[in-house]
């Protein structure tokens, strides 16, 4: 019985190409989570203040917003594996240079800002290319477990990364040592990506079809939007996700820490809540390695409703442990809705357009987070902290219910990756 429980997930046993892709990301995701904690401390260590930390964060984020759509077009026109390798190499260099500057005591804030911007630009190219490549490394039946397993690495990274970052910063040479780990993770990723041979690729990429490059960039971008617009279930979910990222997520990024400092036990209470949410992510990912709902997108919409309760839960006046228990449940919902959404894209969007569709996804989710962070500050100042939290969940739930009303969201069946058109 114990041996059976410890078995390697079937998708890793059955899919050798996915093993390479998955292995390339495990350490890299952990390194990125470590860097996310270490970078603000690196800025502070070289004499920066809160403004410098914000500037560095914006420098890393802004290129992603600006390049998300172009990166999606290029990922559908060029070899996605080469894009991943190029992105990893650029990020390896940026992290290695930053680490050397920090460890030698020669770093300045301007260095970290510029390197963060270059890192963000490379990251913008990686995301849509990866989304387009993953379905080409597995059989259609394994798309969901492949996405769930990748989600599990993010969930584990969110738990392990901050702990590892704290240890490296405190006992292994400061923030520079954390960036060394991230640089090494990209080297490992490149080594595993080089022998990767995708099972299914678009004809334009695999055979270097001249039509892939003669179509203008603008036409390719419009074609990508056409793929989105022609599918009400894609438009509906993009709208629901935008509402979630603008309205609900600021309760975690902005309001939650402030509320815990004012009303609870500060960082310790918030650590409990976030740890329970992370545990919920892990449980949800493990569940979706085996459970395959017949209507993935419909299930994802129900999970979006549960995810949208987060803001009201944060403002529920429950003890920290009670909020943590409910956040565990929303953690299952959040990771589940993303996994089932990505699975539906992989099963129903043609491979030749998948990166462009994914780029609209990234732009309408990650790209709108700063707007939400600004709006929640205005709302809290105008209406108060608790009313804002309740209103945030109410709006998020209403948007999720509208998504569920879209017929193709409710009735989209499981499917295989469609043939190229």
N, C-alpha and C positions, 0 to 999 in steps of 0.2 A: 504493500500500500504506500509506504514512504517513497519507494522508488518511482511509483507512478506519479505521485504528487510533485516530485522533483524533475519530472521529464521536461526536456527542452520543448518549447512551444512548437507545434506542428509546422508552422510557417517557416521556422528556422531550419527544421529538419528537411523540409521538402523543397525549399527554394534556395539553391546555392548562390544565385546572384543577389537575392535579397539579403542573405547573410553578409555579403560584402558591403552592401549599402547600409544595412543596419549597424554592422560593426564599425563602419566609418563614422557613424554619428554618436555612438554611445559615449565615448570619451570626449568628443567635441562638445556635445550638449552639456556635459558636466563642467568642462572648462569654461564655457560661456556663462553658466550659472555662477561659477566662482568669480569670473571677471565682473559680472554684474554687481557683486558685493564689493569687490576690491577697487574698482575704478573710482568711485567717489572718495574712498580713503586715499587713493593715490593722488587725486587732485588736492585734497586737504594736506597731504604730507609734503607737497611741494609749495605750500604757501597760499593755495587758493581758498576761497570762502564759499558760502552758499551759492553766490552768483556764479562762481566759476564751475561749481558742480552742475548747476542747471545748464550752463553754456555747453559743457562737455556732453551732457546727456542730449541736449538739443542737436549738437553737431553730429552725434551718432544716429539720431532718429530722423533728422530732416532729409538726408539723402535717400533713405528708404521710402519716404513719402514721394519724393520727386521722381524716383527711378522705378517704382513698382510696376507701372504700366509699360514703360519701355522694356524693362527686364522681362516681362511676360511675353512680349512680342519676340524678342531675341531668343528666348528660350524655346519658342515654337519654331524658329527659323534655323537655329544652330544646334550643334550636338550638345545635349544637356549635360552629359557626363563631363565634357570638357569645360563647360561653364562652372560646374561644381568644383572641379579641380582648380581652375583659375581663381575662383572665389576663395577657396581654402588657402591657396598659396599667397594671395594678397593679404588675407587676414593673419596668416602665419607671420608674414614679414612685419605687419603693423604691431602685433603683440610682442614679437621678439625685440623690435626696436624700442618700444615703450618699456619693456622689461629691463633692457640694458641701460636705458637712460635713468630709470628709477633706481636700479641696483648700484649704479655708479654715482648717484647723487647729482646728475647733470640735467635732470628733467625740469621743465618749466610747464606752466599751465598751457601755454600756446602749443607746445609739442603734443600734449595729450589731447587737446581740442582737434588739432589737424589729424592726428592718427585716428581719433574716434570717428571723424568724418570719412576718412578713407575706409575704415572698417565697416561703417554703415553702408557705404556705397557697394562694397563687395557683398555684404549681407543681402542687400536688395536683389542682387542677381541670383543669389543662391536659392532663396525661398521658392519662387515660381518654377525654377528649373528642377528642384527636388520634387515638388508636387507633380510635375509632369513625368518625371523619371520613375517614381516609385511604382505606379501600376505596370510599368514595362518590365519589372523584375519579378513579378509573381503571376501565377495563374489567376484568372478572374475570381475564383472562389476564395482566394486568399487575400484579396484587397483589404477587407475589413480587419482581419487579424494583423495584417502588416501595419495598418494605420494605428490599431490599438497598441501594438507592441512599441511603435515609435512614440505614441502618447505616453506609454508607461515610462520610457526613458526620460521624457520631460518631467513627469511627475516625480520620479525618483531623484532627478537632478535638482528639482525645486526643494527637496528635503535635504539631500546630502550636500549640495553645493554651498549653501550658506555656512554649514558646519565646517566643511573643508576650508572655505575661504577664511573663516575666523582663525582656524589653526595655522594656516600658512601665514596670515598677516601677523599673528601674535608670536609665532615660534620659528618661522622659517624665512625671515628676511624681509617681511613687510609686503606691501601690495605688489612689488615687482616679482616676487616669487610666484604669486598667483597668476600673473600674466605669463610667466614661463610655462606653467602647466597648460594654459590655453594654447600657447604657441606649439607645444609638443602635441597637443590633441589634434591640431590641424595637420601636422606632419603625418600622424597615424592615419588620419582620414584620407589624405592623398595616397598613401601607400596602399590602402584598401580599395580606393576607387579606380586606380590604374588598371587592375585586371578585370574590372567589372564589364560584363557583356550583357546588356539588356536583352530580354527575351522578345519583346515587342517594341518596335520603335516606328515612328512615322516614316513613311517612304521618303519624305523630303529630307529628313535628317539622316536616315540610314544610307541612302543612295546618293545623297547630295544632289537631289533633284533641282535643276536650275530654276524651276518655277518658284521654289521657296525663297530665292533671293531676287527674282525679277519683280515680284509683287512689292509695291512700295511700302515703306514703313507705315505711312498713314492708312493705306488700304488694309494692311495686316491688323492694325489697331482697330479699325472699324469692323473688320471681320470678327475680331475677338468680342467686341461689344455686341455684334449680331448674334453670336453664340449665347451670350448672356440674355439678351432681350427676347430671343425666341423661346426661352424656357421660363415660364412663369414660376416654376419651383425655385429656380436659381434667383430670379429677381426678388421673390418673396423672402427667401432666406437671407439674402444680402441686406434687405431692409430690416429684418428682425435682428440680424447680427449687428448692424449699425446702431440700432436703438440700444441694444445690450451694451455695446462698447462705449457709446456716448453717455448713456443715462445710468446704467447699473454699475459698471465696473469702477467708476470713481468712488463708489462706496468702499471699495477695497484699496484703491491706490491713494486716496486722499482722505476721506472722512473717517474710515476705520481707525487708523493710527491716532488721529486727533481725538476721537471719541474715547479710545482706550486710555489715552493720557489724561483726559479731563475727568472721566467717570469711573475708570477701573484702575488696574494696577500697572498701567503704562505698558512698557515693552513686553513684560512677562505675560500679561493677559493677551496681548496681540500675538505673541509667539504661539500661545496655546491655540488660539483661533486659527491662525494660518497653518499650523502643523496639522490640525484636524482636517482642514480643507485639503491639504496635500495628501493626507491619508485617504480621503474620499476619492481624490483623483486616481490614486493607485488601485483602490478597490474597483472603480469603474473601468479602468483599463484592463484589469485582470478579467472582469466579467465579460467584456466585449471580445476577449480572445476566444471565447467559446460560444457566447450567445449571439445569434444572428437573427434579429427581428425581421419578419417577412416584409414589413414596410419600414425601411430604415429611416427615411426622411420624416415620416409621420412620428415615429418614436423620437427622432431628434427634435421635432417641434414641441412635443410634450416635455422633453428634457429642457428645452429653452425656457418654458414656463417656470419649471422648478429653479433653473439658474437665475431667473429674474427676481426671485424672492430674496436674493442675497442682501440687498440694501435694507429691506424691512427687518431681516434677521439681525443685522448689525445694530439697528435701532430698536430692538425689541425689549430693552431693559432687562433681559434675562441675565443671570450670572454668566461670567466668561465661559465656564464649562458648558452651559446650556447653549450659548451661541456657537461654541465649538462643535457640539453634537449636530446642530442643524447645518452648520457649514460643512460638516462631513457629508451630509446628504446632498448639498448643493455641489460639492466637489465631484460626486458621482455624476450629477446631472451635467456639469460643465464639460468634463472630459468626454462624456458620452455623446453630447450633442456635436462636438467638434469631430469626433471620430466618425460618427454616422454621416455627417455632412461631407467630410473628405472622402469617405467611402462612396457616397452617392455620386460625387463628381468623378471619381475614378472609374465608376461603373457605367456612367451615362454620357460623359463628355468625350468626343473623339480625341485621341491622343494628340493629333496635330494642333488642337486648340486648347488643350488642358492647361498649359502654362499661362496663356492669356486670360482664361477664365479665372484661374487661381490668383492672378495679379489683381483683378478687380476685387476678389475676395479680400486680399491683403490690404488693398487701399481702403476699402469700406469698413474694415475692422481696425487693424493696427493704425491705419492712417488717421482715424478720427478720435483716437484716445486723447490727444492734447486738447481738442475742443471740449470733450467731456470734462476734463480736469478744470478747465476754465469756467465752464457753466456751473459746475457744482459749487465752486467758490462763490459765485454770484448768488446762487439759490440759497446757500446756507446763510449768507449775509442778509438776504431779503426775507426769507421765510423761516429761518431757524434750522438747526441741525436735524432734529428729529422729524419735523414735517417734511424736510427735503428728502430724507431717507425713505419715508413712506411713499412720497410722491414718485421717487425714482423707481421703486418696485412696481407701483401701480402702472406707470407708463411702460415699463419693460414688459410686464405681464400682458397689458393690452396689445402691445406690438406683437408679442408671441402668439396671442390668440388670433390676430389678423393673419399671421403666417399660416396658422393651422386651418384657416378658412379657405386657403388656396387649394382648389381641387387636386392639382397635380402634386402638391405636397402630401396630401392625405393618401393618394392612390399610386404614387410612383413605386413600381415593383422593384425587387432586386433585379439586377441585370449584369450582363457582361460588358466588357469594354467594347464599344461599337467599332465597326470597321472604319478605316480611313475614308474620307470623302474628298 
